[in-house]
């Protein structure tokens, strides 16, 4: 009778342990993360500012091109005097422009070899007069187009960062 009670106790403890371990796996209540184009917070050092542009969870072989039209990325025009977009991790800058009257940054980047499902794709550097908060930068996904490595537009994505973007949290 005592051994039967021990077996029941051991069975209950094993069940609790297994339930706890499965609960810690993180698969409960997790949703698929939406494809995101992330504009990082501005970093100012010695009068030069930098914003990193990254992607995560990109479908269809990954991001292969990005076009940011006027209004897609806007910097505070009174604090920024010039910009330079630099492609990273295989991306090349095809065109770039900065409108000093509106603060609008326009650029096109492309990677002819492969797509990026996640990582940094570009760096926007600029001359800064004073500090620039993330809240002073605006993004508008309606003024951006993302192209995939499969030569199709990526349509189900969100802009993250800036005043019009959402905060980014890793899954």
Residue pairs with C-beta under 8 A, 6 or more apart in sequence:
30 171
32 57
33 56
33 57
33 171
34 57
34 156
34 157
34 158
35 55
35 56
35 57
35 58
35 59
35 154
35 156
35 157
35 158
36 55
36 56
36 57
36 157
36 158
36 159
36 160
36 168
37 53
37 54
37 55
37 63
37 66
37 141
37 144
37 146
37 157
37 158
37 159
37 160
38 52
38 53
38 54
38 55
38 56
38 160
38 161
38 165
38 168
39 51
39 52
39 53
39 73
39 137
39 139
39 159
39 160
39 161
39 162
39 165
40 51
40 52
40 53
40 54
40 161
41 51
41 134
41 161
42 49
42 50
42 51
42 128
42 132
42 133
42 134
42 137
43 49
43 50
43 51
44 50
44 128
44 131
44 132
47 127
47 128
47 129
48 125
48 126
48 127
48 128
49 80
49 125
49 126
49 127
49 128
49 132
50 123
50 124
50 125
50 126
51 123
51 124
51 137
52 120
52 122
52 123
52 124
53 66
53 120
53 121
53 122
53 123
53 124
54 118
54 119
54 120
54 121
55 62
55 63
55 116
55 117
55 118
55 119
55 121
56 117
56 118
56 168
56 170
57 117
57 118
58 115
58 116
58 117
58 118
58 146
58 148
58 154
58 157
59 148
59 154
59 156
60 115
60 148
60 149
60 150
60 152
60 154
61 114
61 115
61 117
61 148
61 149
61 150
62 114
62 115
62 116
62 117
62 118
62 148
62 149
63 111
63 115
63 116
63 117
63 121
63 146
63 147
63 148
63 149
63 154
64 110
64 111
64 112
64 114
64 115
64 116
64 147
64 148
64 149
64 151
65 108
65 109
65 110
65 111
65 146
65 147
66 91
66 107
66 108
66 109
66 110
66 121
66 122
66 144
66 145
66 146
66 147
67 107
67 108
67 144
67 145
67 147
68 105
68 106
68 107
68 108
68 143
68 144
69 106
69 143
69 144
69 145
70 99
70 102
70 104
70 106
70 143
71 104
71 140
71 142
71 143
72 104
72 105
72 106
72 139
72 140
72 141
72 143
72 144
73 104
73 105
73 124
73 137
73 138
73 139
73 162
74 102
74 103
74 104
74 105
74 137
74 138
74 139
75 83
75 103
75 105
75 126
75 132
75 136
75 137
76 103
76 132
76 136
76 137
77 100
77 101
77 102
77 103
78 129
79 128
79 129
79 130
79 132
79 136
80 98
80 103
80 126
80 127
80 128
80 129
80 132
81 100
81 126
81 127
81 129
82 98
82 126
82 127
83 96
83 98
83 105
83 124
83 125
83 126
84 96
84 124
84 125
84 126
85 93
85 96
85 105
85 107
85 109
85 122
85 123
85 124
85 125
86 93
86 122
86 123
86 124
86 125
87 93
87 109
87 111
87 121
87 122
88 120
88 121
88 122
88 123
89 111
89 116
89 119
89 120
89 121
90 111
90 113
90 114
90 116
91 109
91 110
91 111
91 116
91 121
91 122
92 109
92 110
92 111
92 112
93 107
93 108
93 109
93 122
94 108
94 109
94 110
95 106
95 107
95 108
96 105
96 106
96 107
96 108
97 105
97 106
97 107
98 104
98 105
98 106
98 126
99 106
105 124
107 122
107 124
109 121
109 122
110 147
111 121
114 149
115 148
115 149
115 150
134 161
134 162
134 163
135 163
136 163
137 161
137 162
137 163
138 162
138 163
138 164
139 159
139 161
139 162
139 163
139 164
139 165
140 159
140 164
141 157
141 158
141 159
141 164
141 165
144 159
145 153
146 153
146 154
146 157
147 153
147 154
148 154
158 165
158 166
159 165
159 166
160 166
160 167
160 168
161 168
